[in-house]
Amino acid sequence: MTAQRLHFTASSSPLAQESLARLVGLYGDCPLEQAEIIVALGGDGFMLETLHTVLERATPVYGMNCGSVGFMMNDFSEADLPARLVRAQAAVLHPLRMHAITRTGVVAEALALNEVSLLRELRQAAKIRISIDGRVRLEELICDGVLISTPAGSTAYNLSAHGPIVPLSANLLPLTPISAFRPRRWRGALLPSSAEVLFEVLEPDKRPVAAVADGFEVREVISVAVSEDRSLEACILFDPDQGLSERILAEQFTV
């Protein structure tokens, strides 16, 4: 790997922008379309934005943390970057595809590498029917919301909603309620990655619901279909022994 085939991108934070200028000075910067690897400087949110940008190209992305948590990022270092990239290990992610229909009949599609979530818009709890592969599995979930996540996203919002962490190799999608009121004891489900999930909003006039695929929001939805899109993939590069699978496993033992 040569520095001439790298494209650098950075979040708007001062630290990321300063790091961008120094790295471009050291290694050069080629156009995005010609890059073999994209180096993203920022936090997890910016990494997610970058992955969405290159999803159609499947160009590998190597992140360096210039943010806070940096779960999907490597440690920042300016030294010997091409050699680090040669040693890097790849994690391949497949996005979820959301197909949402609003009360006015507008159809919206979006991709999610973390999760697709349905969230109540007003003070009243949402009422949502859940079907899996054409069969109703939960006639009525009364809740603040519900989400379905990728394995990579299982450590994000899904974990905060008390959903299970799922290894990358498990081929499972966590389905997790958010503050479920009825049925009170339902804690969610683990679905095969081939599952086709349909959320139907009950009483949408009285209890409006928004659907969010990563950062893309659609308001006042009446139905949301979600399935994994195996035709697309995002490739993230990690330093040896710091891969995403290891991070997800380690997260399960964090106290």
TINUVO-776079 format. One record per atom (N, C-alpha, C): x, z, y; atom name. Coordinates in pm, whole numbers, plus 50000, padded with zeros to 5 digits. Example, Ala and Ser with C-alpha at 12.3 -4.5 7.8 and 13.67 -1.06 7.14 Angstrom:
// residues 2
- u;w;v;a
- 51319;50780;49431;N
- 51230;50780;49550;CA
- 51320;50780;49670;C
- 51285;50708;49775;N
- 51367;50714;49894;CA
- 51290;50787;50003;C
// end
This chain:
// residues 255
- u;w;v;a
- 50084;50000;49882;N
- 50000;50000;50000;CA
- 50088;50000;50124;C
- 50057;49915;50219;N
- 50134;49908;50343;CA
- 50047;49951;50459;C
- 50114;50004;50562;N
- 50041;50054;50678;CA
- 49969;49943;50751;C
- 50016;49818;50739;N
- 49954;49707;50810;CA
- 49813;49678;50760;C
- 49777;49728;50640;N
- 49644;49704;50586;CA
- 49553;49825;50601;C
- 49585;49914;50692;N
- 49504;50032;50717;CA
- 49423;50014;50844;C
- 49300;50065;50839;N
- 49217;50070;50960;CA
- 49185;50216;50987;C
- 49209;50260;51110;N
- 49184;50398;51148;CA
- 49056;50408;51230;C
- 48980;50513;51205;N
- 48861;50541;51283;CA
- 48851;50692;51300;C
- 48789;50736;51411;N
- 48790;50879;51443;CA
- 48661;50919;51511;C
- 48624;51044;51494;N
- 48510;51100;51566;CA
- 48545;51113;51713;C
- 48448;51154;51792;N
- 48469;51163;51937;CA
- 48536;51292;51981;C
- 48567;51382;51888;N
- 48629;51508;51928;CA
- 48769;51484;51983;C
- 48814;51565;52079;N
- 48948;51547;52136;CA
- 49059;51548;52031;C
- 49049;51639;51933;N
- 49152;51648;51830;CA
- 49159;51519;51748;C
- 49043;51467;51710;N
- 49040;51344;51631;CA
- 49092;51226;51711;C
- 49057;51218;51838;N
- 49103;51107;51921;CA
- 49254;51113;51946;C
- 49306;51232;51965;N
- 49451;51247;51982;CA
- 49525;51209;51854;C
- 49471;51251;51740;N
- 49532;51218;51611;CA
- 49526;51067;51586;C
- 49415;51005;51624;N
- 49400;50861;51608;CA
- 49509;50786;51683;C
- 49535;50825;51807;N
- 49636;50756;51887;CA
- 49775;50768;51825;C
- 49807;50886;51773;N
- 49939;50906;51713;CA
- 49954;50826;51584;C
- 49850;50825;51500;N
- 49858;50755;51372;CA
- 49863;50604;51390;C
- 49787;50553;51484;N
- 49793;50409;51512;CA
- 49932;50372;51562;C
- 49992;50459;51643;N
- 50128;50434;51691;CA
- 50229;50433;51578;C
- 50206;50516;51476;N
- 50300;50524;51365;CA
- 50282;50411;51263;C
- 50156;50378;51233;N
- 50129;50290;51119;CA
- 50057;50160;51156;C
- 50023;50142;51281;N
- 49949;50023;51319;CA
- 49802;50035;51281;C
- 49728;49929;51313;N
- 49584;49933;51287;CA
- 49533;49791;51271;C
- 49480;49759;51154;N
- 49429;49624;51133;CA
- 49277;49623;51148;C
- 49214;49508;51165;N
- 49069;49501;51178;CA
- 48999;49556;51054;C
- 48882;49612;51076;N
- 48805;49670;50966;CA
- 48785;49572;50852;C
- 48754;49447;50885;N
- 48723;49348;50783;CA
- 48842;49315;50693;C
- 48964;49340;50741;N
- 49084;49307;50664;CA
- 49147;49428;50596;C
- 49090;49545;50618;N
- 49154;49669;50571;CA
- 49140;49686;50420;C
- 49246;49735;50358;N
- 49242;49775;50218;CA
- 49191;49918;50205;C
- 49225;50000;50303;N
- 49180;50139;50307;CA
- 49144;50175;50450;C
- 49038;50251;50465;N
- 49000;50304;50596;CA
- 49037;50451;50600;C
- 49103;50492;50706;N
- 49141;50632;50726;CA
- 49049;50690;50832;C
- 48968;50787;50794;N
- 48869;50847;50884;CA
- 48917;50985;50928;C
- 48915;51009;51057;N
- 48960;51135;51116;CA
- 48841;51207;51177;C
- 48812;51325;51128;N
- 48698;51399;51178;CA
- 48654;51503;51077;C
- 48523;51531;51073;N
- 48468;51626;50978;CA
- 48380;51556;50877;C
- 48305;51634;50800;N
- 48221;51578;50695;CA
- 48114;51485;50751;C
- 48058;51521;50866;N
- 47956;51435;50927;CA
- 48010;51298;50961;C
- 48131;51294;51014;N
- 48191;51165;51049;CA
- 48228;51087;50923;C
- 48273;51156;50820;N
- 48301;51088;50693;CA
- 48175;51021;50640;C
- 48062;51090;50649;N
- 47936;51033;50603;CA
- 47900;50908;50683;C
- 47918;50914;50815;N
- 47893;50797;50899;CA
- 47984;50680;50859;C
- 48109;50709;50834;N
- 48204;50603;50798;CA
- 48168;50540;50665;C
- 48130;50621;50568;N
- 48091;50569;50437;CA
- 47970;50477;50448;C
- 47874;50514;50533;N
- 47758;50428;50553;CA
- 47800;50294;50616;C
- 47897;50299;50705;N
- 47943;50178;50773;CA
- 48002;50077;50675;C
- 48073;50127;50573;N
- 48145;50037;50482;CA
- 48078;50026;50346;C
- 47956;50077;50332;N
- 47892;50081;50202;CA
- 47876;49943;50140;C
- 47842;49845;50221;N
- 47824;49709;50168;CA
- 47957;49649;50124;C
- 48069;49692;50184;N
- 48201;49637;50149;CA
- 48268;49712;50034;C
- 48229;49838;50015;N
- 48291;49924;49914;CA
- 48440;49946;49941;C
- 48481;49941;50068;N
- 48620;49968;50102;CA
- 48650;50117;50085;C
- 48758;50154;50016;N
- 48790;50296;50000;CA
- 48814;50365;50133;C
- 48771;50490;50143;N
- 48787;50569;50265;CA
- 48866;50694;50231;C
- 48972;50717;50309;N
- 49055;50837;50296;CA
- 49035;50919;50422;C
- 48977;51038;50408;N
- 48950;51120;50525;CA
- 49056;51226;50547;C
- 49085;51255;50674;N
- 49172;51367;50709;CA
- 49096;51457;50805;C
- 49099;51585;50775;N
- 49013;51680;50844;CA
- 49059;51708;50987;C
- 48973;51672;51080;N
- 48990;51710;51220;CA
- 48862;51778;51268;C
- 48788;51836;51171;N
- 48663;51903;51204;CA
- 48667;52048;51161;C
- 48555;52096;51104;N
- 48547;52237;51067;CA
- 48559;52256;50916;C
- 48453;52227;50840;N
- 48456;52254;50696;CA
- 48547;52155;50623;C
- 48519;52027;50636;N
- 48605;51926;50575;CA
- 48597;51921;50424;C
- 48479;51943;50367;N
- 48465;51942;50220;CA
- 48501;51806;50162;C
- 48470;51699;50235;N
- 48497;51564;50185;CA
- 48626;51506;50243;C
- 48706;51590;50306;N
- 48827;51543;50374;CA
- 48952;51600;50308;C
- 49065;51533;50333;N
- 49196;51584;50294;CA
- 49258;51659;50411;C
- 49360;51738;50382;N
- 49431;51807;50489;CA
- 49496;51705;50581;C
- 49500;51738;50709;N
- 49560;51645;50806;CA
- 49713;51654;50802;C
- 49776;51538;50798;N
- 49921;51528;50809;CA
- 49956;51386;50853;C
- 50048;51374;50947;N
- 50091;51242;50993;CA
- 50201;51184;50905;C
- 50265;51268;50826;N
- 50386;51227;50754;CA
- 50354;51144;50630;C
- 50426;51032;50614;N
- 50429;50955;50491;CA
- 50290;50921;50438;C
- 50204;50875;50528;N
- 50067;50845;50490;CA
- 50056;50737;50382;C
- 50130;50624;50390;N
- 50119;50523;50283;CA
- 50147;50579;50144;C
- 50244;50670;50132;N
- 50274;50728;50001;CA
- 50159;50817;49953;C
- 50096;50888;50043;N
- 49980;50971;50005;CA
- 49867;50883;49953;C
- 49849;50768;50016;N
- 49741;50679;49975;CA
- 49767;50618;49837;C
- 49892;50591;49806;N
- 49927;50539;49674;CA
- 49893;50641;49566;C
- 49914;50768;49594;N
- 49889;50875;49496;CA
- 49742;50919;49492;C
- 49664;50878;49589;N
- 49527;50928;49602;CA
- 49440;50891;49482;C
- 49345;50979;49450;N
- 49251;50958;49342;CA
- 49114;50925;49399;C
- 49041;50837;49332;N
- 48914;50788;49385;CA
- 48795;50860;49321;C
- 48694;50884;49404;N
- 48563;50930;49357;CA
- 48460;50827;49403;C
- 48380;50779;49308;N
- 48281;50674;49339;CA
- 48142;50736;49344;C
- 48072;50711;49453;N
- 47937;50764;49473;CA
- 47837;50650;49482;C
- 47719;50670;49426;N
- 47609;50575;49440;CA
- 47503;50638;49529;C
- 47453;50564;49626;N
- 47356;50622;49719;CA
- 47215;50626;49663;C
- 47132;50708;49725;N
- 46988;50706;49701;CA
- 46926;50608;49800;C
- 46828;50533;49753;N
- 46755;50442;49841;CA
- 46616;50500;49867;C
- 46585;50519;49994;N
- 46456;50572;50035;CA
- 46366;50459;50085;C
- 46243;50456;50035;N
- 46141;50361;50079;CA
- 46024;50444;50131;C
- 46007;50449;50262;N
- 45905;50535;50323;CA
- 45797;50452;50390;C
- 45672;50500;50381;N
- 45558;50437;50447;CA
- 45496;50541;50541;C
- 45472;50503;50665;N
- 45416;50595;50763;CA
- 45264;50583;50770;C
- 45204;50673;50846;N
- 45057;50672;50863;CA
- 45009;50541;50924;C
- 45089;50478;51006;N
- 45049;50353;51071;CA
- 45085;50230;50988;C
- 45137;50249;50869;N
- 45169;50138;50782;CA
- 45308;50081;50797;C
- 45391;50142;50883;N
- 45529;50097;50899;CA
- 45609;50133;50773;C
- 45687;50036;50726;N
- 45773;50058;50609;CA
- 45918;50070;50656;C
- 45985;50174;50612;N
- 46125;50196;50650;CA
- 46207;50223;50526;C
- 46326;50162;50521;N
- 46419;50187;50411;CA
- 46550;50240;50465;C
- 46615;50326;50389;N
- 46744;50380;50430;CA
- 46817;50428;50305;C
- 46949;50443;50319;N
- 47033;50490;50210;CA
- 47083;50631;50241;C
- 47103;50708;50136;N
- 47153;50845;50154;CA
- 47263;50873;50051;C
- 47375;50919;50099;N
- 47485;50959;50010;CA
- 47481;51109;49983;C
- 47411;51185;50067;N
- 47392;51328;50044;CA
- 47255;51356;49984;C
- 47149;51337;50064;N
- 47016;51368;50015;CA
- 46908;51297;50095;C
- 46791;51287;50033;N
- 46668;51249;50102;CA
- 46581;51374;50106;C
- 46538;51412;50225;N
- 46457;51533;50239;CA
- 46327;51503;50311;C
- 46221;51573;50272;N
- 46093;51570;50341;CA
- 46074;51706;50406;C
- 46039;51704;50535;N
- 46032;51827;50613;CA
- 45904;51831;50695;C
- 45839;51947;50699;N
- 45719;51961;50780;CA
- 45754;51943;50927;C
- 45662;51882;51002;N
- 45687;51856;51144;CA
- 45627;51964;51233;C
- 45522;52033;51188;N
- 45453;52131;51270;CA
- 45459;52269;51205;C
- 45385;52363;51260;N
- 45390;52501;51213;CA
- 45330;52519;51074;C
- 45237;52430;51035;N
- 45172;52444;50905;CA
- 45258;52387;50794;C
- 45251;52452;50679;N
- 45328;52407;50564;CA
- 45284;52267;50520;C
- 45376;52194;50463;N
- 45345;52062;50409;CA
- 45282;52076;50271;C
- 45202;51976;50235;N
- 45148;51966;50100;CA
- 45192;51832;50043;C
- 45264;51837;49932;N
- 45327;51716;49878;CA
- 45303;51708;49728;C
- 45261;51589;49682;N
- 45248;51561;49539;CA
- 45376;51491;49492;C
- 45426;51528;49375;N
- 45552;51473;49325;CA
- 45528;51404;49191;C
- 45565;51275;49185;N
- 45557;51198;49062;CA
- 45697;51152;49022;C
- 45722;51153;48892;N
- 45849;51107;48837;CA
- 45821;50994;48739;C
- 45879;50877;48764;N
- 45861;50761;48676;CA
- 45714;50733;48651;C
- 45634;50741;48757;N
- 45493;50707;48748;CA
- 45401;50815;48696;C
- 45454;50930;48664;N
- 45373;51040;48611;CA
- 45376;51157;48707;C
- 45258;51207;48744;N
- 45251;51322;48834;CA
- 45305;51445;48763;C
- 45406;51505;48821;N
- 45467;51625;48763;CA
- 45428;51752;48838;C
- 45398;51738;48967;N
- 45356;51852;49047;CA
- 45243;51804;49139;C
- 45123;51848;49108;N
- 45005;51799;49180;CA
- 45008;51837;49327;C
- 45054;51959;49357;N
- 45057;52002;49497;CA
- 45167;52106;49518;C
- 45264;52069;49598;N
- 45369;52163;49639;CA
- 45344;52199;49784;C
- 45319;52327;49811;N
- 45301;52375;49948;CA
- 45434;52436;49991;C
- 45493;52383;50098;N
- 45633;52417;50126;CA
- 45671;52379;50269;C
- 45790;52420;50308;N
- 45849;52368;50432;CA
- 45903;52228;50409;C
- 45937;52197;50284;N
- 45989;52065;50252;CA
- 46038;52058;50110;C
- 46098;51943;50076;N
- 46154;51923;49944;CA
- 46263;51816;49959;C
- 46364;51823;49875;N
- 46472;51725;49884;CA
- 46518;51683;49746;C
- 46576;51564;49740;N
- 46645;51516;49621;CA
- 46784;51474;49664;C
- 46885;51519;49592;N
- 47023;51496;49636;CA
- 47104;51424;49530;C
- 47213;51364;49575;N
- 47313;51309;49486;CA
- 47400;51424;49435;C
- 47480;51403;49330;N
- 47573;51508;49290;CA
- 47668;51549;49404;C
- 47718;51452;49479;N
- 47806;51486;49592;CA
- 47732;51568;49696;C
- 47604;51537;49718;N
- 47525;51610;49816;CA
- 47473;51743;49765;C
- 47493;51772;49637;N
- 47439;51897;49582;CA
- 47506;52020;49641;C
- 47623;52002;49703;N
- 47691;52117;49766;CA
- 47656;52130;49913;C
- 47568;52044;49964;N
- 47535;52046;50107;CA
- 47399;52114;50128;C
- 47302;52041;50186;N
- 47171;52099;50213;CA
- 47106;52153;50086;C
- 47124;52082;49976;N
- 47068;52125;49848;CA
- 47113;52266;49812;C
- 47241;52295;49828;N
- 47293;52428;49797;CA
- 47236;52532;49892;C
- 47224;52497;50021;N
- 47166;52590;50118;CA
- 47021;52624;50085;C
- 46951;52528;50020;N
- 46812;52552;49979;CA
- 46804;52614;49840;C
- 46918;52664;49790;N
- 46929;52732;49661;CA
- 46911;52637;49543;C
- 46946;52510;49562;N
- 46946;52416;49452;CA
- 47076;52424;49375;C
- 47080;52367;49254;N
- 47199;52375;49169;CA
- 47308;52278;49214;C
- 47433;52316;49194;N
- 47546;52226;49213;CA
- 47561;52141;49087;C
- 47579;52010;49106;N
- 47584;51918;48993;CA
- 47718;51845;48991;C
- 47791;51845;48880;N
- 47916;51769;48871;CA
- 47891;51619;48887;C
- 47992;51549;48938;N
- 47979;51405;48959;CA
- 47948;51330;48831;C
- 48004;51375;48719;N
- 47990;51304;48593;CA
- 47859;51334;48520;C
- 47775;51420;48577;N
- 47655;51465;48505;CA
- 47543;51363;48504;C
- 47544;51266;48598;N
- 47435;51168;48608;CA
- 47300;51236;48623;C
- 47297;51338;48709;N
- 47175;51413;48736;CA
- 47151;51419;48887;C
- 47023;51428;48924;N
- 46984;51439;49063;CA
- 46904;51569;49081;C
- 46952;51664;49160;N
- 46875;51786;49184;CA
- 46753;51758;49273;C
- 46638;51810;49229;N
- 46515;51805;49307;CA
- 46484;51949;49345;C
- 46487;51980;49474;N
- 46487;52118;49520;CA
- 46382;52141;49628;C
- 46293;52242;49610;N
- 46197;52274;49715;CA
- 46265;52352;49828;C
- 46208;52340;49948;N
- 46257;52415;50063;CA
- 46149;52513;50104;C
- 46175;52641;50083;N
- 46080;52748;50115;CA
- 45943;52720;50053;C
- 45939;52710;49921;N
- 45813;52683;49852;CA
- 45720;52804;49862;C
- 45593;52778;49897;N
- 45491;52883;49903;CA
- 45404;52882;49778;C
- 45366;52765;49732;N
- 45291;52746;49608;CA
- 45338;52616;49543;C
- 45368;52613;49412;N
- 45382;52731;49325;CA
- 45506;52812;49362;C
- 45485;52938;49383;N
- 45589;53025;49440;CA
- 45713;53033;49353;C
- 45697;53025;49224;N
- 45812;53045;49134;CA
- 45879;52914;49095;C
- 45833;52802;49145;N
- 45898;52675;49112;CA
- 46028;52662;49187;C
- 46135;52642;49116;N
- 46269;52638;49175;CA
- 46329;52497;49175;C
- 46250;52398;49134;N
- 46301;52262;49134;CA
- 46329;52211;48995;C
- 46399;52098;48988;N
- 46426;52034;48860;CA
- 46553;51953;48868;C
- 46610;51924;48752;N
- 46723;51833;48741;CA
- 46673;51705;48677;C
- 46687;51593;48749;N
- 46634;51466;48703;CA
- 46747;51374;48658;C
- 46722;51287;48560;N
- 46822;51187;48525;CA
- 46843;51093;48643;C
- 46964;51040;48655;N
- 46995;50954;48770;CA
- 46913;50827;48772;C
- 46850;50794;48659;N
- 46765;50674;48652;CA
- 46622;50699;48701;C
- 46590;50823;48735;N
- 46453;50859;48770;CA
- 46407;50791;48899;C
- 46280;50752;48901;N
- 46216;50701;49021;CA
- 46117;50805;49068;C
- 46140;50857;49187;N
- 46064;50971;49238;CA
- 45972;50925;49350;C
- 45848;50970;49346;N
- 45751;50939;49452;CA
- 45697;51068;49509;C
- 45712;51085;49640;N
- 45652;51196;49712;CA
- 45531;51143;49790;C
- 45415;51204;49771;N
- 45295;51167;49846;CA
- 45253;51284;49932;C
- 45236;51260;50060;N
- 45200;51365;50154;CA
- 45049;51383;50154;C
- 45004;51504;50125;N
- 44862;51537;50125;CA
- 44824;51592;50262;C
- 44705;51557;50308;N
- 44656;51599;50440;CA
- 44754;51561;50552;C
- 44797;51434;50558;N
- 44899;51395;50656;CA
- 44856;51410;50801;C
- 44725;51401;50829;N
- 44678;51419;50966;CA
- 44699;51563;51013;C
- 44670;51655;50925;N
- 44678;51798;50959;CA
- 44819;51853;50940;C
- 44891;51796;50843;N
- 45022;51850;50805;CA
- 45125;51737;50802;C
- 45164;51687;50920;N
- 45258;51573;50923;CA
- 45395;51610;50868;C
- 45458;51509;50806;N
- 45586;51530;50739;CA
- 45683;51420;50782;C
- 45808;51457;50804;N
- 45915;51362;50833;CA
- 46003;51346;50709;C
- 46056;51225;50691;N
- 46150;51198;50582;CA
- 46286;51166;50644;C
- 46391;51222;50585;N
- 46526;51205;50639;CA
- 46620;51163;50527;C
- 46686;51049;50545;N
- 46789;51002;50452;CA
- 46923;51017;50523;C
- 47000;51120;50484;N
- 47119;51158;50560;CA
- 47080;51176;50707;C
- 47125;51091;50798;N
- 47092;51110;50940;CA
- 46978;51023;50990;C
- 46913;50947;50901;N
- 46807;50854;50942;CA
- 46671;50919;50919;C
- 46592;50934;51025;N
- 46464;51005;51017;CA
- 46347;50910;51039;C
- 46242;50929;50958;N
- 46115;50859;50974;CA
- 46006;50965;50983;C
- 45926;50960;51089;N
- 45825;51063;51111;CA
- 45688;51017;51063;C
- 45604;51117;51034;N
- 45465;51094;50993;CA
- 45455;51000;50873;C
- 45527;51034;50768;N
- 45522;50953;50646;CA
- 45402;50995;50561;C
- 45353;50901;50482;N
- 45248;50934;50386;CA
- 45299;50924;50242;C
- 45403;50843;50222;N
- 45465;50837;50089;CA
- 45612;50801;50104;C
- 45692;50854;50013;N
- 45836;50829;50013;CA
- 45881;50810;49869;C
- 45934;50693;49838;N
- 45988;50664;49705;CA
- 46141;50670;49712;C
- 46200;50733;49612;N
- 46346;50752;49611;CA
- 46401;50719;49472;C
- 46508;50642;49467;N
- 46577;50615;49342;CA
- 46724;50586;49373;C
- 46809;50604;49274;N
- 46951;50576;49291;CA
- 46975;50425;49288;C
- 47057;50377;49382;N
- 47090;50235;49388;CA
- 47228;50214;49328;C
- 47233;50170;49202;N
- 47359;50153;49132;CA
- 47432;50026;49174;C
- 47367;49940;49252;N
- 47432;49817;49297;CA
- 47529;49842;49412;C
- 47520;49960;49473;N
- 47607;49995;49585;CA
- 47693;50115;49547;C
- 47814;50120;49602;N
- 47899;50235;49577;CA
- 47988;50263;49696;C
- 48014;50390;49714;N
- 48109;50435;49816;CA
- 48228;50497;49744;C
- 48347;50461;49788;N
- 48470;50509;49725;CA
- 48544;50601;49823;C
- 48562;50728;49784;N
- 48635;50825;49867;CA
- 48766;50860;49797;C
- 48874;50863;49874;N
- 49007;50893;49819;CA
- 49047;51036;49852;C
- 49104;51103;49752;N
- 49149;51242;49769;CA
- 49291;51257;49720;C
- 49363;51352;49778;N
- 49496;51385;49731;CA
- 49487;51436;49587;C
- 49595;51419;49507;N
- 49593;51466;49369;CA
- 49556;51613;49357;C
- 49476;51644;49254;N
- 49430;51781;49225;CA
- 49338;51836;49333;C
- 49294;51752;49426;N
- 49200;51795;49530;CA
- 49078;51704;49532;C
- 49050;51638;49418;N
- 48941;51542;49412;CA
- 48805;51605;49427;C
- 48704;51521;49445;N
- 48570;51571;49470;CA
- 48514;51646;49350;C
- 48544;51598;49230;N
- 48497;51669;49110;CA
- 48552;51810;49105;C
- 48681;51826;49137;N
- 48742;51959;49139;CA
- 48680;52045;49248;C
- 48652;51989;49362;N
- 48593;52066;49471;CA
- 48452;52113;49437;C
- 48376;52025;49373;N
- 48240;52063;49333;CA
- 48245;52174;49227;C
- 48338;52162;49131;N
- 48352;52268;49030;CA
- 48394;52398;49096;C
- 48492;52396;49185;N
- 48540;52517;49250;CA
- 48431;52584;49333;C
- 48343;52502;49391;N
- 48237;52556;49476;CA
- 48142;52648;49397;C
- 48131;52622;49266;N
- 48043;52704;49184;CA
- 48098;52844;49159;C
- 48226;52864;49189;N
- 48287;52995;49170;CA
- 48321;53062;49303;C
- 48270;53002;49412;N
- 48291;53062;49544;CA
- 48192;53174;49566;C
- 48240;53289;49606;N
- 48151;53404;49630;CA
- 48161;53449;49774;C
// end
